[in-house]
Amino acid sequence: MPMPPHAEPGSALRRPDFIGIDWGTSNRRAWLLDVAGEVLATYRDEQGSLACRGRFRAALEDLLSLWPQARQVPVVMSGMVGSALGWQEAPYLDAGVPLSALPRHLVAVGDAPARARWRIVPGMCWRDASGRADVMRGEETQLLGALALAAGDGWTVLPGTHGKWVRLQAGAVSVLRTYLTGELFASLRAQGTLAPLMAVAADDAGEAFDRGVRALGDEEISHALFGARARVMAGGATAAGSAEHVSGLLIAAEWRDALRRGLPREQPVRLLGEPALVERHARCARHFGCRTETLDPQAAQHAAWRAFQRALTEPPR
């Protein structure tokens, strides 16, 4: 169900100036900013790109009807709305493009009404010297905001359905690796031999997760996942906490891979995402002797919208 728009105190006295929309596969979140870049109102619903196929313009106009005083302000949309399965494909930028340049590469919506200023943020594509490629959509906007909060080189992890590990150098993406962790976890919990075990609630979720992290060791991940079943079938453990155990295995596999590829233990890794997932990554990092710093995802998203707002509404200097 959609959440009603949330207005900040005193917002009636402030003029709307910009709308930013994080338009993902399943959900849509919107922010209304005033002329000073402060948040006037927020909104969230389940009108993601899958639900809006064939009716993106109508879906946006429905959202704008909630804020009639803001119908003519610039609208910037990021995420899967700009994919081949979204409203209009916004071609990937090369990952070498500095994140600060994103506002200069916004793609105008082709079927927008006259005088509407609707734009889509392009995703980014990374390639290495051997030709391997990786991509992201939506995370580039969060990373732009993260730079405003914690400028500097280093690694940022954005956990989720498709978890991203991003190394930033001089304000650009120098390495990008995506892990199917969230999607794989959801699939294992929904069907297959592990699903019945993963439905049994944990007595201590944190300890069950930690056991999964420790259980990975040097095992290949598919073998370790089967081990989550074998430990119960052989009578050595109960099914309680199997979901957390599997989560520990999958997240530990990300950190093990990152360390094998040269992740420096002495440099803190920035975590940016939903608090529950961020906490699991922080627990896992401690197991591997790594340090982490947590960034506020709402603050990062707001900082990104502010950057786009300045580029679109402030006169050039």
C-alpha positions as CSV (number, residue, x, y, z in Angstrom):
1,M,0.0,0.0,0.0
2,P,1.3,3.5,-0.7
3,M,2.4,5.6,2.2
4,P,0.7,9.0,2.4
5,P,2.9,12.0,1.6
6,H,4.9,13.2,4.7
7,A,5.3,16.9,5.0
8,E,7.9,18.6,7.1
9,P,6.8,21.1,9.8
10,G,6.3,24.6,8.4
11,S,6.4,23.4,4.8
12,A,3.4,25.5,3.8
13,L,5.6,28.6,4.0
14,R,8.3,27.2,1.6
15,R,8.1,27.1,-2.1
16,P,8.5,23.7,-3.9
17,D,11.4,23.7,-6.4
18,F,12.5,20.1,-7.3
19,I,11.3,16.5,-7.2
20,G,13.7,13.6,-7.0
21,I,12.4,10.0,-7.5
22,D,14.2,6.8,-6.8
23,W,12.2,4.5,-9.1
24,G,13.3,0.9,-8.6
25,T,12.0,-2.4,-9.8
26,S,9.4,-2.9,-7.0
27,N,9.1,0.4,-5.2
28,R,9.1,4.1,-5.9
29,R,10.2,6.8,-3.4
30,A,9.9,10.6,-4.0
31,W,11.3,13.7,-2.3
32,L,10.0,17.2,-2.7
33,L,12.6,19.9,-2.1
34,D,12.1,23.7,-1.5
35,V,14.2,26.4,-3.1
36,A,16.8,26.0,-0.4
37,G,17.2,22.3,-1.0
38,E,15.4,21.3,2.2
39,V,12.9,18.4,2.2
40,L,9.3,19.6,2.0
41,A,7.7,16.2,1.7
42,T,8.4,12.5,1.0
43,Y,6.3,9.7,-0.5
44,R,6.7,6.0,-1.0
45,D,4.6,3.4,-2.8
46,E,4.8,0.1,-4.6
47,Q,4.6,1.5,-8.1
48,G,8.0,0.3,-9.2
49,S,9.0,-0.2,-12.8
50,L,7.4,-3.7,-13.0
51,A,4.0,-2.4,-11.9
52,C,4.2,0.6,-14.2
53,R,5.0,-1.1,-17.5
54,G,3.1,0.7,-20.3
55,R,1.9,3.5,-18.0
56,F,4.9,5.3,-16.7
57,R,3.7,8.8,-17.7
58,A,0.3,8.2,-16.0
59,A,2.1,6.9,-12.9
60,L,4.2,10.0,-12.6
61,E,1.3,12.3,-13.2
62,D,-0.6,10.4,-10.4
63,L,2.3,11.1,-8.1
64,L,2.5,14.8,-9.1
65,S,-1.2,15.2,-8.4
66,L,-0.3,14.7,-4.7
67,W,1.7,17.9,-4.9
68,P,-0.2,20.2,-7.3
69,Q,1.8,23.2,-6.2
70,A,4.9,21.5,-7.7
71,R,3.6,20.4,-11.1
72,Q,6.1,22.6,-13.1
73,V,9.2,22.0,-11.1
74,P,12.1,19.8,-12.5
75,V,11.7,16.1,-11.9
76,V,14.8,13.8,-11.8
77,M,14.3,10.0,-11.7
78,S,17.0,7.4,-11.0
79,G,17.0,3.6,-11.0
80,M,15.3,1.0,-13.2
81,V,13.0,3.6,-14.7
82,G,15.9,4.3,-17.0
83,S,16.5,0.6,-18.0
84,A,15.5,-1.3,-21.1
85,L,12.5,-2.5,-19.0
86,G,11.7,0.9,-17.7
87,W,10.1,4.0,-19.1
88,Q,12.9,5.1,-21.4
89,E,16.4,3.7,-21.6
90,A,19.0,6.1,-20.5
91,P,22.3,4.7,-22.0
92,Y,25.0,3.7,-19.5
93,L,27.8,6.2,-18.9
94,D,31.4,4.9,-18.8
95,A,32.3,4.4,-15.1
96,G,35.3,6.6,-15.6
97,V,33.0,9.7,-15.8
98,P,33.2,11.5,-12.5
99,L,30.1,11.1,-10.4
100,S,30.0,14.9,-10.1
101,A,29.3,15.1,-13.8
102,L,26.1,13.1,-13.6
103,P,23.9,16.2,-13.6
104,R,25.3,17.0,-17.0
105,H,24.3,13.7,-18.5
106,L,20.6,13.6,-17.6
107,V,18.3,12.2,-20.3
108,A,15.1,14.1,-21.1
109,V,11.9,12.1,-21.2
110,G,10.7,11.9,-24.8
111,D,7.0,11.8,-24.2
112,A,6.9,14.4,-21.4
113,P,4.2,17.1,-21.8
114,A,5.1,20.5,-23.1
115,R,7.1,22.6,-20.6
116,A,7.6,19.6,-18.3
117,R,11.2,19.2,-17.2
118,W,11.4,15.5,-16.6
119,R,14.9,13.8,-16.6
120,I,16.3,10.3,-16.1
121,V,19.7,9.6,-14.5
122,P,21.8,7.2,-16.6
123,G,23.4,4.2,-15.1
124,M,27.1,3.3,-15.3
125,C,29.0,0.6,-17.0
126,W,32.4,-0.5,-15.8
127,R,34.9,-2.6,-17.8
128,D,38.4,-3.9,-16.9
129,A,41.3,-4.5,-19.2
130,S,40.3,-8.1,-19.9
131,G,36.8,-7.0,-21.1
132,R,34.8,-8.1,-18.1
133,A,31.9,-5.7,-17.5
134,D,29.5,-4.8,-14.6
135,V,26.7,-2.3,-14.4
136,M,24.5,-0.3,-12.0
137,R,21.4,1.8,-12.1
138,G,20.3,3.9,-9.1
139,E,23.5,3.2,-7.1
140,E,25.4,5.9,-9.0
141,T,22.9,8.5,-7.6
142,Q,23.4,7.2,-4.0
143,L,27.2,7.3,-4.6
144,L,27.0,10.9,-5.7
145,G,25.3,11.7,-2.5
146,A,27.8,9.6,-0.5
147,L,30.6,11.6,-1.9
148,A,29.0,14.8,-0.5
149,L,28.8,13.2,2.9
150,A,32.2,11.5,3.0
151,A,34.3,12.7,0.2
152,G,37.4,10.6,-0.6
153,D,38.8,7.5,-2.2
154,G,38.0,4.0,-1.0
155,W,35.5,1.2,-1.0
156,T,31.7,1.6,-0.6
157,V,29.4,-1.4,-0.2
158,L,25.7,-0.9,-1.2
159,P,24.0,-4.2,0.0
160,G,20.7,-5.2,-1.5
161,T,19.1,-7.5,-4.1
162,H,22.2,-7.0,-6.3
163,G,24.9,-5.9,-3.8
164,K,27.4,-3.5,-5.2
165,W,31.1,-3.1,-4.2
166,V,32.5,0.1,-5.5
167,R,36.0,1.5,-5.3
168,L,36.1,5.3,-5.8
169,Q,39.2,7.1,-7.0
170,A,39.3,10.8,-7.6
171,G,35.5,10.9,-7.6
172,A,35.0,8.2,-10.2
173,V,34.3,4.5,-10.1
174,S,37.5,2.6,-10.6
175,V,36.2,-0.9,-9.7
176,L,32.6,-2.2,-9.6
177,R,31.6,-5.7,-8.6
178,T,28.0,-6.9,-8.2
179,Y,26.9,-9.9,-6.1
180,L,23.6,-11.6,-6.6
181,T,23.4,-12.1,-2.8
182,G,19.9,-10.7,-2.1
183,E,18.2,-12.3,-5.1
184,L,19.9,-15.7,-4.4
185,F,18.9,-15.5,-0.7
186,A,15.2,-14.8,-1.7
187,S,15.2,-17.7,-4.2
188,L,16.6,-20.2,-1.7
189,R,14.1,-19.1,0.9
190,A,11.2,-19.4,-1.5
191,Q,11.8,-22.8,-3.1
192,G,14.2,-25.7,-3.2
193,T,15.6,-28.0,-0.5
194,L,16.6,-25.2,1.9
195,A,13.3,-23.4,1.8
196,P,11.5,-25.5,4.6
197,L,14.5,-25.1,6.9
198,M,14.8,-21.4,6.3
199,A,11.2,-20.9,7.3
200,V,12.0,-21.9,10.9
201,A,12.6,-18.8,13.1
202,A,15.9,-18.3,14.9
203,D,16.2,-18.3,18.6
204,D,19.1,-15.8,18.3
205,A,19.3,-14.3,14.8
206,G,22.7,-12.7,15.4
207,E,24.4,-15.8,16.6
208,A,22.9,-17.9,13.8
209,F,24.2,-15.3,11.3
210,D,27.6,-15.4,12.9
211,R,27.7,-19.2,12.6
212,G,27.0,-19.0,8.9
213,V,29.9,-16.5,8.5
214,R,32.3,-18.8,10.4
215,A,31.0,-21.9,8.5
216,L,32.0,-20.5,5.1
217,G,35.7,-20.9,5.8
218,D,37.5,-21.8,2.5
219,E,34.5,-23.8,1.2
220,E,33.1,-23.2,-2.2
221,I,29.8,-21.4,-1.7
222,S,27.5,-23.9,-3.3
223,H,29.0,-26.7,-1.2
224,A,28.7,-24.5,1.9
225,L,25.0,-23.8,1.1
226,F,24.3,-27.5,0.9
227,G,26.1,-27.9,4.2
228,A,23.4,-25.7,5.7
229,R,21.0,-28.6,5.0
230,A,23.4,-31.4,5.8
231,R,24.0,-30.0,9.3
232,V,20.3,-30.4,10.1
233,M,19.7,-33.7,8.2
234,A,22.6,-35.3,10.0
235,G,21.2,-34.4,13.4
236,G,23.9,-32.1,14.5
237,A,21.8,-28.9,14.5
238,T,18.2,-27.8,14.5
239,A,16.5,-25.9,11.6
240,A,16.0,-22.8,13.7
241,G,18.1,-20.0,12.3
242,S,18.8,-21.6,9.0
243,A,17.8,-18.5,7.1
244,E,20.3,-16.4,9.1
245,H,22.9,-19.1,8.7
246,V,22.5,-18.9,4.9
247,S,22.6,-15.1,5.0
248,G,25.9,-15.4,6.8
249,L,27.3,-17.7,4.2
250,L,26.3,-15.5,1.3
251,I,27.5,-12.2,2.8
252,A,30.8,-13.8,4.0
253,A,31.4,-15.0,0.5
254,E,31.3,-11.4,-0.7
255,W,33.8,-10.3,1.9
256,R,36.1,-13.3,1.3
257,D,36.1,-12.5,-2.4
258,A,36.9,-8.8,-1.8
259,L,39.8,-9.7,0.5
260,R,41.2,-12.2,-2.0
261,R,41.1,-9.4,-4.6
262,G,43.1,-7.0,-2.4
263,L,40.6,-5.2,-0.2
264,P,42.9,-3.5,2.4
265,R,41.9,-4.4,6.0
266,E,43.4,-1.1,7.3
267,Q,41.0,1.1,5.4
268,P,37.4,1.5,6.6
269,V,34.8,0.3,4.1
270,R,31.7,2.6,3.8
271,L,28.3,0.9,4.1
272,L,25.3,2.5,2.5
273,G,21.9,0.8,2.6
274,E,19.0,-0.5,4.6
275,P,20.0,-0.6,8.3
276,A,19.4,-4.4,8.8
277,L,21.6,-5.3,5.8
278,V,24.3,-2.8,6.8
279,E,24.4,-4.3,10.3
280,R,24.9,-7.8,8.9
281,H,27.8,-6.5,6.7
282,A,29.3,-4.8,9.7
283,R,29.1,-8.0,11.7
284,C,30.7,-10.0,8.9
285,A,33.5,-7.4,8.4
286,R,34.4,-7.7,12.1
287,H,34.8,-11.5,11.6
288,F,37.3,-10.8,8.8
289,G,39.2,-8.1,10.8
290,C,37.9,-5.2,8.7
291,R,36.5,-1.9,9.8
292,T,33.4,-0.2,8.5
293,E,31.8,3.2,8.5
294,T,28.0,3.6,8.1
295,L,26.5,6.3,5.9
296,D,22.9,7.4,6.3
297,P,21.1,6.3,3.1
298,Q,18.4,9.1,3.5
299,A,21.1,11.7,3.9
300,A,23.0,10.4,0.9
301,Q,19.9,10.4,-1.3
302,H,19.0,13.9,-0.2
303,A,22.5,15.1,-1.0
304,A,22.3,13.6,-4.4
305,W,18.9,15.3,-5.2
306,R,20.4,18.6,-4.0
307,A,23.3,18.2,-6.5
308,F,20.8,17.6,-9.3
309,Q,18.6,20.5,-8.1
310,R,21.5,22.9,-8.1
311,A,22.5,21.9,-11.7
312,L,19.0,22.3,-13.0
313,T,17.7,25.4,-11.1
314,E,20.6,27.6,-10.2
315,P,21.9,30.0,-12.8
316,P,25.4,29.3,-14.2
317,R,28.2,31.1,-12.6
